[in-house]
Amino acid sequence: MTNMIQAAKNQVAALTQAAYERAAAAGALPAGAAVKATIEIPKDTAHGDYASSFAMAGAKALHMAPRQIAQAIVDNLELEGSYFNKAEIAGPGFLNFTLGPKWYGEVLSAVEAEGPDYGSSDEGAGRKVMVEFVSANPTGPMHMGNARGGVLGDTLANVLARDGWNVWKEFYVNDAGNQINKFARSILARYKQLILGEDGYPFPEDGYHGEDIKELAQAYYDEYGDAGLNEPESDELFAMAQFGLERNIPKMKEDLKKYGIEYDQWYMESWLHDRGFVAETAQLLADKGWTYEKDGALWLNTTELLKKKYLAEGKTQEQVDKLDLKDDVLRRANGFYTYFAADIAYHRNKLEERKFDLVINIWGADHHGHVARLQAALDGLGLDGSHRLVIVLMQLVNLLQDGKPVRMSKRTGKAIALHDLLDEISVDAARYYFNNRTPSSPLDFDLDLAVRQDSENPVYYVQYAHARICSLIARLAEEEGAAVPAAAVVDAAVLASTEELALVKSLAQYPEELHLAARDYDPSRINRYLTALAGDFHRFYNACRLKGEAEAVLSARLKLADTVRSVLANGLSLLGVTAPEKM
């Protein structure tokens, strides 16, 4: 796919090399030198649009002063038919190239030709990547942290797909282990209290106290009455767990679907236990010499695995020795496998069985201590977890209203659930805001700002730019009979104002922003790009008239506006945000 910024850089390199060879053939420069120059985009366009360091980089090899080399290059440049209309020498010998109409016209053509695919690349080369995100415990409703992780994971998956990866989205359901046992005991206690009274059956000290547990117990009673009262406890707990999960998991799916998120698979932890895959994984680690037994439990020698990992990453032995490293239990003395053992098995399943080239997990920052231990365990299995497992850690969300923190729902008096939030604000606002900062930055979510309809609200600001262009095109069609032209008939030379040229450059930046968002696992780059593009459009709109202008100018500006509309819609679709035609 087209990246016009890279195309311009490549052409600077080719033009400069060709000029050097002509200068050498004419005897103005020594022949045969291999010069590795950098090509940068100056911050100040007064210094040109692209700057080559060829003259400085070649000074040693050519045994000449940089400005003398630069002059020989400029004297032998042939810019006709290129993207550039001039080249000048600046400072100690920079070669500054200024873009001409051909480049600006080709940016418009590229967006037109590629349409919704504009910005895509084949960087991922079709490799398989799994993005696992949210994966909230199914013991209660999803809350604010899940809301941020949801849009972060979903948008990152969209960005990676556009970067050429074969993307799979997964939700890992922790339907086994201690938290499910606690969940079942909590429902069972509330169920028995309905029959025997609150004093008639004790509630577990570590139980879940939410109203949702009482609602599940009441639903069980409504369906089965007191039929489950005198069953063996193991049967009672199994029944309660299944009853709760069968109701909670569909609710989670429903909430996430409302939020615009659907997965390729919901993967159950119990599947791993049921087929003995967790036990098999622990045995593999034992076979490779990474485990030992103590006090009846099976332990992973995490300390040695981490030492090996850190030394391979370049830490010194002295640095490693100062770390407070600890081993992990894989199987308790009672024979039950730990959550960590199941997590290792699940990631072995991803990398070894399902053969993903890369797996990415979106986790809360409070899990940071778990990252290196899991990667090291996968290294111990020979699965190269240090490189094939990427953990994106996200910071907490601070919900604000009237300038003050909000932690509880006014309606329920409990922590704010995702479905409560989506009753207050639009899905568009929620998705845009939760992706508006890099994952590693804490996020202040201002509820008042999210519903405002003015330029202070970033999602409104971007959507308004799209709607404004749609209205502009419709108005010009009605009043002037003007239709958006094909890029091939636009005279890009009439786009000469600072605002017009800046806007085309912004359009050209989109493929690079998409690639960097994928490379850095930071989809918030798309938000920042769209906000900047909308700002560039609003400045263009205020500075450059369309109605009443000469036909060539009207045609070019109309095409430019429509091209911005296309790219805004393109970026908003990646965020899962609508691009309205009217506001």
DOZAZA-395898 format. One record per residue (C-alpha): residue number from 0; residue in one letter; x, y, z. Coordinates in steps of 0.05 Angstrom, whole numbers, padded with zeros to 5 digits. Each point is the difference from the previous one (the first is absolute). Example, Ala and Ser with C-alpha at 12.3 -4.5 7.8 and 13.67 -1.06 7.14 Angstrom:
// DOZAZA-395898
(node 0,'A',(00246,-00090,00156));
(node 1,'S',(00027,00069,-00013));
// end
This chain:
// DOZAZA-395898
(node 0,'M',(00000,00000,00000));
(node 1,'T',(00021,00072,-00011));
(node 2,'N',(00041,00039,00051));
(node 3,'M',(00014,00067,-00033));
(node 4,'I',(00046,00023,00055));
(node 5,'Q',(00044,-00061,-00009));
(node 6,'A',(-00006,00009,-00076));
(node 7,'A',(00027,00071,00006));
(node 8,'K',(00058,-00022,00044));
(node 9,'N',(00017,-00055,-00049));
(node 10,'Q',(-00001,00050,-00057));
(node 11,'V',(00046,00049,00038));
(node 12,'A',(00050,-00057,00008));
(node 13,'A',(-00005,-00021,-00073));
(node 14,'L',(00005,00072,-00027));
(node 15,'T',(00059,00015,00045));
(node 16,'Q',(00037,-00064,-00019));
(node 17,'A',(-00013,00013,-00074));
(node 18,'A',(00026,00071,00007));
(node 19,'Y',(00063,-00025,00036));
(node 20,'E',(00013,-00050,-00057));
(node 21,'R',(-00008,00055,-00052));
(node 22,'A',(00046,00046,00040));
(node 23,'A',(00052,-00055,00006));
(node 24,'A',(-00004,-00015,-00075));
(node 25,'A',(00012,00074,-00014));
(node 26,'G',(00060,00001,00047));
(node 27,'A',(-00033,00046,00051));
(node 28,'L',(00001,-00053,00055));
(node 29,'P',(00044,-00062,00011));
(node 30,'A',(-00034,-00063,-00026));
(node 31,'G',(-00015,-00065,00036));
(node 32,'A',(-00019,00024,00069));
(node 33,'A',(-00055,-00035,00039));
(node 34,'V',(-00036,00054,00039));
(node 35,'K',(-00053,-00018,00053));
(node 36,'A',(-00042,00062,00008));
(node 37,'T',(-00060,00013,00044));
(node 38,'I',(-00063,00032,-00027));
(node 39,'E',(-00042,00039,00050));
(node 40,'I',(-00062,00044,-00001));
(node 41,'P',(00019,00069,00028));
(node 42,'K',(-00046,00029,00053));
(node 43,'D',(00002,00067,-00036));
(node 44,'T',(-00024,-00004,-00072));
(node 45,'A',(00041,00062,-00015));
(node 46,'H',(00057,-00051,-00001));
(node 47,'G',(-00034,-00041,-00052));
(node 48,'D',(-00044,-00062,00006));
(node 49,'Y',(00056,-00052,00001));
(node 50,'A',(00073,00009,00020));
(node 51,'S',(00057,-00047,-00021));
(node 52,'S',(00066,-00004,00038));
(node 53,'F',(00036,-00028,-00061));
(node 54,'A',(00052,00055,-00002));
(node 55,'M',(00019,-00006,00073));
(node 56,'A',(-00002,-00076,00000));
(node 57,'G',(00044,-00002,-00062));
(node 58,'A',(00053,00051,00023));
(node 59,'K',(00048,-00051,00027));
(node 60,'A',(-00005,-00049,-00058));
(node 61,'L',(00004,00055,-00052));
(node 62,'H',(00054,00041,00036));
(node 63,'M',(-00038,00064,-00013));
(node 64,'A',(-00037,00054,00039));
(node 65,'P',(-00075,-00016,00007));
(node 66,'R',(-00024,00064,-00033));
(node 67,'Q',(00046,-00012,-00059));
(node 68,'I',(-00030,-00070,-00007));
(node 69,'A',(-00071,00028,00008));
(node 70,'Q',(00013,00051,-00056));
(node 71,'A',(00023,-00054,-00047));
(node 72,'I',(-00062,-00041,00016));
(node 73,'V',(-00048,00059,-00011));
(node 74,'D',(00035,00017,-00065));
(node 75,'N',(-00013,-00070,-00026));
(node 76,'L',(-00071,-00012,00027));
(node 77,'E',(-00054,-00015,-00052));
(node 78,'L',(-00067,00015,00033));
(node 79,'E',(-00044,00000,-00061));
(node 80,'G',(-00056,-00051,00006));
(node 81,'S',(00017,-00011,00074));
(node 82,'Y',(-00039,00016,00063));
(node 83,'F',(00043,00062,00012));
(node 84,'N',(00002,00068,-00031));
(node 85,'K',(00065,00025,00032));
(node 86,'A',(00060,-00019,00042));
(node 87,'E',(00044,00048,00040));
(node 88,'I',(00061,-00003,00044));
(node 89,'A',(-00008,00020,00073));
(node 90,'G',(00045,00005,00061));
(node 91,'P',(00062,-00044,00000));
(node 92,'G',(-00022,-00036,-00064));
(node 93,'F',(-00071,-00026,00007));
(node 94,'L',(-00036,-00012,-00065));
(node 95,'N',(-00071,00026,00009));
(node 96,'F',(-00053,-00025,-00049));
(node 97,'T',(-00067,00036,-00009));
(node 98,'L',(-00060,-00041,-00024));
(node 99,'G',(-00037,00019,-00064));
(node 100,'P',(-00070,-00011,-00027));
(node 101,'K',(00014,-00071,-00025));
(node 102,'W',(00008,-00026,00072));
(node 103,'Y',(-00062,00036,00026));
(node 104,'G',(-00041,-00027,-00058));
(node 105,'E',(00023,-00071,00012));
(node 106,'V',(-00020,00003,00073));
(node 107,'L',(-00071,00015,-00022));
(node 108,'S',(00004,-00055,-00052));
(node 109,'A',(00025,-00051,00050));
(node 110,'V',(-00058,00012,00049));
(node 111,'E',(-00050,-00003,-00058));
(node 112,'A',(00030,-00065,-00028));
(node 113,'E',(00006,-00037,00066));
(node 114,'G',(-00064,00025,00033));
(node 115,'P',(-00014,-00035,00066));
(node 116,'D',(00067,-00037,-00007));
(node 117,'Y',(00041,00064,-00001));
(node 118,'G',(00054,-00004,00052));
(node 119,'S',(00005,-00076,-00002));
(node 120,'S',(00067,-00036,-00006));
(node 121,'D',(00027,-00070,-00005));
(node 122,'E',(00048,00008,00059));
(node 123,'G',(-00033,-00059,00036));
(node 124,'A',(00009,-00043,-00062));
(node 125,'G',(-00061,-00042,00019));
(node 126,'R',(00031,-00026,00064));
(node 127,'K',(-00049,-00024,00053));
(node 128,'V',(-00010,00044,00061));
(node 129,'M',(-00049,-00010,00057));
(node 130,'V',(-00024,00060,00040));
(node 131,'E',(-00030,-00023,00066));
(node 132,'F',(-00036,00055,00038));
(node 133,'V',(-00050,00014,00056));
(node 134,'S',(-00001,-00073,00024));
(node 135,'A',(-00037,00024,00062));
(node 136,'N',(-00020,-00051,00053));
(node 137,'P',(-00071,-00024,-00015));
(node 138,'T',(-00019,00009,00073));
(node 139,'G',(-00033,00068,-00008));
(node 140,'P',(-00013,00058,-00048));
(node 141,'M',(00056,00034,-00038));
(node 142,'H',(00026,00066,00026));
(node 143,'M',(00041,00061,-00022));
(node 144,'G',(00067,-00036,-00008));
(node 145,'N',(-00033,-00050,-00046));
(node 146,'A',(-00029,00058,-00040));
(node 147,'R',(00069,00028,-00014));
(node 148,'G',(00031,-00068,-00014));
(node 149,'G',(-00057,-00016,-00047));
(node 150,'V',(00008,00058,-00047));
(node 151,'L',(00076,-00003,00005));
(node 152,'G',(00001,-00073,-00021));
(node 153,'D',(-00053,00006,-00053));
(node 154,'T',(00032,00061,-00032));
(node 155,'L',(00070,-00030,00003));
(node 156,'A',(-00028,-00062,-00035));
(node 157,'N',(-00029,00045,-00055));
(node 158,'V',(00066,00037,-00008));
(node 159,'L',(00041,-00065,-00004));
(node 160,'A',(-00048,-00027,-00053));
(node 161,'R',(00012,00063,-00042));
(node 162,'D',(00075,-00009,00011));
(node 163,'G',(-00003,-00067,-00035));
(node 164,'W',(-00008,-00049,00059));
(node 165,'N',(-00048,-00059,00001));
(node 166,'V',(-00037,00020,00064));
(node 167,'W',(-00040,-00042,00049));
(node 168,'K',(-00037,00031,00059));
(node 169,'E',(-00011,-00042,00062));
(node 170,'F',(-00033,00005,00069));
(node 171,'Y',(00029,-00048,00052));
(node 172,'V',(-00054,-00022,00049));
(node 173,'N',(00026,-00019,00069));
(node 174,'D',(-00055,-00051,00014));
(node 175,'A',(00043,-00043,00045));
(node 176,'G',(00041,00008,00064));
(node 177,'N',(-00008,00038,00065));
(node 178,'Q',(-00041,00059,-00024));
(node 179,'I',(-00053,-00047,-00030));
(node 180,'N',(-00002,-00040,00065));
(node 181,'K',(-00010,00065,00038));
(node 182,'F',(-00053,00022,-00050));
(node 183,'A',(-00038,-00065,00009));
(node 184,'R',(00004,00002,00076));
(node 185,'S',(-00025,00072,00000));
(node 186,'I',(-00062,-00018,-00043));
(node 187,'L',(-00012,-00062,00042));
(node 188,'A',(00002,00040,00065));
(node 189,'R',(-00049,00052,-00026));
(node 190,'Y',(-00045,-00056,-00027));
(node 191,'K',(-00001,-00035,00068));
(node 192,'Q',(-00012,00066,00036));
(node 193,'L',(-00062,00010,-00043));
(node 194,'I',(-00027,-00065,00028));
(node 195,'L',(00029,-00002,00070));
(node 196,'G',(00006,00075,00015));
(node 197,'E',(00064,00041,00003));
(node 198,'D',(00016,-00028,00069));
(node 199,'G',(-00015,-00070,-00022));
(node 200,'Y',(00062,-00008,-00045));
(node 201,'P',(00067,00035,00005));
(node 202,'F',(00027,00041,-00058));
(node 203,'P',(00073,-00015,-00016));
(node 204,'E',(00048,00053,00026));
(node 205,'D',(00035,00006,-00068));
(node 206,'G',(-00065,-00005,-00040));
(node 207,'Y',(-00025,00048,-00053));
(node 208,'H',(-00048,00050,00032));
(node 209,'G',(-00030,00033,-00061));
(node 210,'E',(-00074,00006,-00015));
(node 211,'D',(00012,-00041,-00063));
(node 212,'I',(00014,-00061,00044));
(node 213,'K',(-00066,00009,00036));
(node 214,'E',(-00035,00006,-00068));
(node 215,'L',(00031,-00065,-00024));
(node 216,'A',(-00021,-00036,00064));
(node 217,'Q',(-00071,00027,-00007));
(node 218,'A',(-00002,-00023,-00073));
(node 219,'Y',(00023,-00070,00021));
(node 220,'Y',(-00053,-00003,00054));
(node 221,'D',(-00053,00024,-00048));
(node 222,'E',(00018,-00056,-00048));
(node 223,'Y',(00014,-00057,00048));
(node 224,'G',(-00032,00019,00067));
(node 225,'D',(00033,-00037,00058));
(node 226,'A',(00015,-00061,-00041));
(node 227,'G',(00075,00011,00005));
(node 228,'L',(00000,00010,00076));
(node 229,'N',(00023,-00069,00023));
(node 230,'E',(00045,-00022,-00057));
(node 231,'P',(00073,-00018,00012));
(node 232,'E',(00040,00064,00005));
(node 233,'S',(00044,-00017,-00061));
(node 234,'D',(-00063,-00008,-00042));
(node 235,'E',(-00030,00065,00028));
(node 236,'L',(00063,00039,-00016));
(node 237,'F',(00004,-00028,-00070));
(node 238,'A',(-00072,00017,-00013));
(node 239,'M',(00008,00072,00026));
(node 240,'A',(00063,00012,-00040));
(node 241,'Q',(-00032,-00025,-00065));
(node 242,'F',(-00064,00039,00014));
(node 243,'G',(00039,00065,00012));
(node 244,'L',(00047,-00008,-00059));
(node 245,'E',(-00057,-00017,-00048));
(node 246,'R',(-00031,00067,00017));
(node 247,'N',(00062,00044,00010));
(node 248,'I',(00038,-00019,-00063));
(node 249,'P',(-00058,00018,-00048));
(node 250,'K',(-00008,00066,00038));
(node 251,'M',(00074,00014,-00012));
(node 252,'K',(-00007,-00016,-00074));
(node 253,'E',(-00061,00045,-00004));
(node 254,'D',(00035,00059,00034));
(node 255,'L',(00061,-00007,-00044));
(node 256,'K',(-00042,-00006,-00063));
(node 257,'K',(-00036,00065,00019));
(node 258,'Y',(00070,00029,00007));
(node 259,'G',(00017,-00021,-00071));
(node 260,'I',(00044,-00059,00020));
(node 261,'E',(-00008,-00071,-00026));
(node 262,'Y',(00052,-00055,00007));
(node 263,'D',(00023,-00056,-00045));
(node 264,'Q',(-00002,-00046,00061));
(node 265,'W',(-00018,-00002,00074));
(node 266,'Y',(00051,-00051,00026));
(node 267,'M',(-00016,-00036,00065));
(node 268,'E',(00053,-00014,00052));
(node 269,'S',(-00038,-00065,00017));
(node 270,'W',(00016,-00027,-00069));
(node 271,'L',(00074,-00002,00019));
(node 272,'H',(-00013,-00037,00066));
(node 273,'D',(-00051,-00048,-00029));
(node 274,'R',(00049,-00029,-00051));
(node 275,'G',(00059,-00001,00048));
(node 276,'F',(00037,00054,-00037));
(node 277,'V',(00019,00038,00063));
(node 278,'A',(00029,-00063,00032));
(node 279,'E',(00036,-00017,-00065));
(node 280,'T',(00031,00070,-00003));
(node 281,'A',(00024,-00006,00072));
(node 282,'Q',(00031,-00068,-00017));
(node 283,'L',(00035,00029,-00061));
(node 284,'L',(00032,00053,00045));
(node 285,'A',(00020,-00055,00048));
(node 286,'D',(00030,-00041,-00057));
(node 287,'K',(00042,00060,-00020));
(node 288,'G',(00027,00007,00071));
(node 289,'W',(-00037,00064,00019));
(node 290,'T',(-00040,-00026,00059));
(node 291,'Y',(00011,-00030,00069));
(node 292,'E',(-00044,-00026,00056));
(node 293,'K',(-00004,00031,00070));
(node 294,'D',(-00051,-00008,00056));
(node 295,'G',(-00042,-00045,-00045));
(node 296,'A',(-00007,00054,-00054));
(node 297,'L',(00030,00005,-00069));
(node 298,'W',(00041,00064,-00010));
(node 299,'L',(00025,00034,-00063));
(node 300,'N',(00073,00023,00006));
(node 301,'T',(-00021,00070,-00023));
(node 302,'T',(00063,00030,00031));
(node 303,'E',(00047,-00038,-00047));
(node 304,'L',(-00045,00011,-00060));
(node 305,'L',(-00001,00075,00013));
(node 306,'K',(00075,00003,00010));
(node 307,'K',(00010,-00034,-00067));
(node 308,'K',(-00050,00047,-00033));
(node 309,'Y',(00030,00064,00029));
(node 310,'L',(00072,-00020,-00016));
(node 311,'A',(-00021,-00014,-00072));
(node 312,'E',(-00032,00070,-00003));
(node 313,'G',(00066,00032,00020));
(node 314,'K',(-00004,00009,00075));
(node 315,'T',(00065,-00012,00038));
(node 316,'Q',(00007,-00056,00050));
(node 317,'E',(00007,00052,00055));
(node 318,'Q',(-00066,00032,-00021));
(node 319,'V',(-00035,-00067,-00002));
(node 320,'D',(00027,-00020,00069));
(node 321,'K',(-00031,00062,00030));
(node 322,'L',(-00071,-00017,-00024));
(node 323,'D',(-00049,-00028,00051));
(node 324,'L',(-00020,-00062,-00040));
(node 325,'K',(-00048,-00053,00025));
(node 326,'D',(-00024,-00068,-00023));
(node 327,'D',(-00073,-00016,-00015));
(node 328,'V',(-00045,-00057,00020));
(node 329,'L',(-00029,-00039,-00059));
(node 330,'R',(-00037,-00054,00038));
(node 331,'R',(-00022,00007,00072));
(node 332,'A',(00009,-00054,00052));
(node 333,'N',(-00075,-00016,-00007));
(node 334,'G',(00012,-00019,-00073));
(node 335,'F',(-00033,00062,-00031));
(node 336,'Y',(00037,00039,-00053));
(node 337,'T',(00009,00075,00010));
(node 338,'Y',(-00024,00056,-00044));
(node 339,'F',(00072,00010,-00022));
(node 340,'A',(00005,-00072,-00024));
(node 341,'A',(-00064,00008,-00040));
(node 342,'D',(00026,00065,-00029));
(node 343,'I',(00064,-00033,-00024));
(node 344,'A',(-00041,-00056,-00031));
(node 345,'Y',(-00047,00049,-00034));
(node 346,'H',(00059,00037,-00032));
(node 347,'R',(00033,-00065,-00020));
(node 348,'N',(-00066,-00016,-00034));
(node 349,'K',(00003,00067,-00037));
(node 350,'L',(00072,-00007,-00023));
(node 351,'E',(00011,-00075,-00009));
(node 352,'E',(-00068,-00030,-00015));
(node 353,'R',(-00034,00057,-00038));
(node 354,'K',(00066,00026,-00027));
(node 355,'F',(-00009,00074,00007));
(node 356,'D',(00064,00037,-00020));
(node 357,'L',(-00014,00055,00051));
(node 358,'V',(-00048,00005,00058));
(node 359,'I',(-00019,00066,00032));
(node 360,'N',(-00036,00007,00067));
(node 361,'I',(-00032,00064,00026));
(node 362,'W',(00009,00000,00076));
(node 363,'G',(-00009,00050,00056));
(node 364,'A',(00064,00031,00026));
(node 365,'D',(-00009,-00037,00066));
(node 366,'H',(00020,-00063,-00037));
(node 367,'H',(00069,00027,-00018));
(node 368,'G',(00036,-00049,00047));
(node 369,'H',(-00031,-00059,-00037));
(node 370,'V',(00027,00019,-00069));
(node 371,'A',(00072,-00022,00003));
(node 372,'R',(-00018,-00063,00040));
(node 373,'L',(-00048,-00024,-00053));
(node 374,'Q',(00048,00017,-00057));
(node 375,'A',(00056,-00037,00037));
(node 376,'A',(-00044,-00062,00011));
(node 377,'L',(-00015,-00002,-00075));
(node 378,'D',(00074,00008,-00014));
(node 379,'G',(00011,-00061,00045));
(node 380,'L',(-00048,-00039,-00045));
(node 381,'G',(00041,00021,-00061));
(node 382,'L',(-00055,00046,-00027));
(node 383,'D',(00040,00065,00001));
(node 384,'G',(-00050,00036,00044));
(node 385,'S',(00046,00059,00009));
(node 386,'H',(-00011,00019,-00073));
(node 387,'R',(-00066,-00034,-00021));
(node 388,'L',(-00041,00024,00060));
(node 389,'V',(-00013,00075,00005));
(node 390,'I',(-00036,00029,00060));
(node 391,'V',(-00030,00069,-00008));
(node 392,'L',(-00010,00028,00070));
(node 393,'M',(-00054,00053,00009));
(node 394,'Q',(-00007,00049,00057));
(node 395,'L',(-00064,00014,00038));
(node 396,'V',(-00058,00044,-00021));
(node 397,'N',(-00022,00058,00044));
(node 398,'L',(-00073,00015,-00013));
(node 399,'L',(-00017,00073,00013));
(node 400,'Q',(-00066,00039,00004));
(node 401,'D',(-00006,00073,00022));
(node 402,'G',(00076,-00003,00007));
(node 403,'K',(-00004,-00053,00054));
(node 404,'P',(00017,-00074,-00001));
(node 405,'V',(-00059,-00047,-00010));
(node 406,'R',(00006,-00071,00026));
(node 407,'M',(-00071,-00022,00012));
(node 408,'S',(-00061,-00005,-00044));
(node 409,'K',(-00056,00048,00022));
(node 410,'R',(-00051,-00052,-00020));
(node 411,'T',(00028,-00060,00036));
(node 412,'G',(00049,00029,00051));
(node 413,'K',(00052,-00050,-00026));
(node 414,'A',(00063,00006,-00042));
(node 415,'I',(-00019,00025,-00069));
(node 416,'A',(-00011,-00057,-00048));
(node 417,'L',(00011,00005,-00075));
(node 418,'H',(-00074,-00005,-00015));
(node 419,'D',(-00013,00058,00050));
(node 420,'L',(00052,00043,-00036));
(node 421,'L',(-00031,-00014,-00068));
(node 422,'D',(-00067,00023,00028));
(node 423,'E',(00032,00068,00015));
(node 424,'I',(00041,00013,-00062));
(node 425,'S',(00003,-00024,-00072));
(node 426,'V',(00041,-00059,-00023));
(node 427,'D',(00038,00048,-00046));
(node 428,'A',(00020,00044,00058));
(node 429,'A',(00020,-00059,00043));
(node 430,'R',(00042,-00033,-00054));
(node 431,'Y',(00034,00065,-00020));
(node 432,'Y',(00016,00022,00071));
(node 433,'F',(00026,-00067,00025));
(node 434,'N',(00049,-00002,-00058));
(node 435,'N',(00021,00073,00006));
(node 436,'R',(00064,-00011,00040));
(node 437,'T',(00058,-00048,-00007));
(node 438,'P',(-00014,-00063,00040));
(node 439,'S',(00056,00016,00050));
(node 440,'S',(-00032,00067,00018));
(node 441,'P',(-00055,00006,00052));
(node 442,'L',(-00065,00024,-00032));
(node 443,'D',(-00047,00054,00027));
(node 444,'F',(-00068,-00013,-00029));
(node 445,'D',(-00043,00063,00008));
(node 446,'L',(-00074,-00020,-00006));
(node 447,'D',(-00022,00072,-00008));
(node 448,'L',(00049,00012,-00057));
(node 449,'A',(-00019,-00066,-00034));
(node 450,'V',(-00071,00025,-00012));
(node 451,'R',(00016,00072,-00020));
(node 452,'Q',(-00012,00020,-00072));
(node 453,'D',(00057,00048,-00012));
(node 454,'S',(00073,00001,-00020));
(node 455,'E',(00023,-00016,00071));
(node 456,'N',(-00027,-00070,-00009));
(node 457,'P',(00052,-00037,-00043));
(node 458,'V',(-00048,-00051,-00030));
(node 459,'Y',(-00050,00054,-00017));
(node 460,'Y',(00056,00043,-00030));
(node 461,'V',(00021,-00057,-00048));
(node 462,'Q',(-00071,-00023,-00017));
(node 463,'Y',(-00021,00073,-00012));
(node 464,'A',(00057,00007,-00051));
(node 465,'H',(-00027,-00060,-00038));
(node 466,'A',(-00072,00025,00003));
(node 467,'R',(00021,00070,-00020));
(node 468,'I',(00033,-00027,-00063));
(node 469,'C',(-00061,-00042,-00018));
(node 470,'S',(-00044,00063,00008));
(node 471,'L',(00049,00041,-00041));
(node 472,'I',(00000,-00049,-00058));
(node 473,'A',(-00077,-00005,00001));
(node 474,'R',(-00007,00076,00002));
(node 475,'L',(00049,00012,-00058));
(node 476,'A',(-00035,-00053,-00041));
(node 477,'E',(-00067,00035,00011));
(node 478,'E',(00022,00072,-00006));
(node 479,'E',(00056,-00004,-00051));
(node 480,'G',(-00012,-00066,-00035));
(node 481,'A',(00070,-00019,00023));
(node 482,'A',(00017,-00074,00007));
(node 483,'V',(00062,-00030,00031));
(node 484,'P',(00048,-00012,-00058));
(node 485,'A',(00046,-00059,-00013));
(node 486,'A',(00071,00012,00024));
(node 487,'A',(00026,-00008,-00071));
(node 488,'V',(-00034,00064,-00023));
(node 489,'V',(00020,00043,00060));
(node 490,'D',(00054,00053,-00012));
(node 491,'A',(00039,-00008,00065));
(node 492,'A',(00042,00061,-00018));
(node 493,'V',(-00058,00045,00022));
(node 494,'L',(00006,-00028,00071));
(node 495,'A',(00052,00052,00021));
(node 496,'S',(-00021,00029,00068));
(node 497,'T',(00034,-00021,00064));
(node 498,'E',(-00065,-00031,00025));
(node 499,'E',(-00011,-00041,-00063));
(node 500,'L',(00070,-00027,-00002));
(node 501,'A',(00000,-00016,00074));
(node 502,'L',(-00066,-00038,-00009));
(node 503,'V',(00027,-00043,-00056));
(node 504,'K',(00062,-00016,00041));
(node 505,'S',(-00045,-00022,00058));
(node 506,'L',(-00036,-00047,-00047));
(node 507,'A',(00066,-00029,-00022));
(node 508,'Q',(00019,-00013,00073));
(node 509,'Y',(-00056,-00050,00012));
(node 510,'P',(00035,-00064,-00025));
(node 511,'E',(00060,00016,00044));
(node 512,'E',(-00044,00011,00061));
(node 513,'L',(-00036,-00066,-00012));
(node 514,'H',(00066,-00037,-00005));
(node 515,'L',(00029,00032,00063));
(node 516,'A',(-00065,-00015,00038));
(node 517,'A',(00009,-00073,-00018));
(node 518,'R',(00075,-00002,00013));
(node 519,'D',(-00005,00033,00068));
(node 520,'Y',(-00066,-00034,00020));
(node 521,'D',(-00029,00069,00011));
(node 522,'P',(-00065,00012,-00036));
(node 523,'S',(-00009,00067,00034));
(node 524,'R',(00045,00027,-00056));
(node 525,'I',(-00062,-00004,-00045));
(node 526,'N',(-00039,00045,00048));
(node 527,'R',(00055,00052,00001));
(node 528,'Y',(00007,-00003,-00076));
(node 529,'L',(-00075,00009,-00012));
(node 530,'T',(-00003,00059,00049));
(node 531,'A',(00058,00033,-00037));
(node 532,'L',(-00030,-00014,-00069));
(node 533,'A',(-00067,00029,00022));
(node 534,'G',(00037,00062,00025));
(node 535,'D',(00037,00007,-00066));
(node 536,'F',(-00066,-00005,-00037));
(node 537,'H',(-00035,00052,00043));
(node 538,'R',(00059,00048,-00013));
(node 539,'F',(-00004,-00014,-00074));
(node 540,'Y',(-00076,00011,00000));
(node 541,'N',(00007,00067,00035));
(node 542,'A',(00056,00025,-00045));
(node 543,'C',(-00019,-00026,-00069));
(node 544,'R',(-00066,00016,-00034));
(node 545,'L',(-00034,-00049,-00047));
(node 546,'K',(-00064,00034,-00021));
(node 547,'G',(00011,00051,-00054));
(node 548,'E',(00072,-00020,-00015));
(node 549,'A',(00026,-00015,-00070));
(node 550,'E',(-00018,-00069,-00025));
(node 551,'A',(00070,-00029,00007));
(node 552,'V',(00007,00025,00071));
(node 553,'L',(-00070,-00022,00020));
(node 554,'S',(00012,-00068,-00030));
(node 555,'A',(00067,-00011,00035));
(node 556,'R',(-00025,00025,00068));
(node 557,'L',(-00063,-00043,-00005));
(node 558,'K',(00043,-00061,-00015));
(node 559,'L',(00046,00017,00058));
(node 560,'A',(-00059,00006,00048));
(node 561,'D',(-00030,-00066,-00024));
(node 562,'T',(00067,-00034,00008));
(node 563,'V',(00003,00023,00072));
(node 564,'R',(-00071,-00027,00010));
(node 565,'S',(00023,-00068,-00026));
(node 566,'V',(00060,-00004,00046));
(node 567,'L',(-00040,00024,00061));
(node 568,'A',(-00051,-00055,-00013));
(node 569,'N',(00057,-00050,-00010));
(node 570,'G',(00032,00017,00067));
(node 571,'L',(-00066,00003,00038));
(node 572,'S',(-00017,-00069,-00025));
(node 573,'L',(00064,-00028,00031));
(node 574,'L',(-00022,00029,00067));
(node 575,'G',(-00070,-00030,-00008));
(node 576,'V',(-00029,00071,-00001));
(node 577,'T',(-00053,00023,-00049));
(node 578,'A',(00013,00054,-00053));
(node 579,'P',(-00066,00039,-00001));
(node 580,'E',(-00021,00040,-00062));
(node 581,'K',(-00042,00048,00042));
(node 582,'M',(00007,00027,00071));
// end
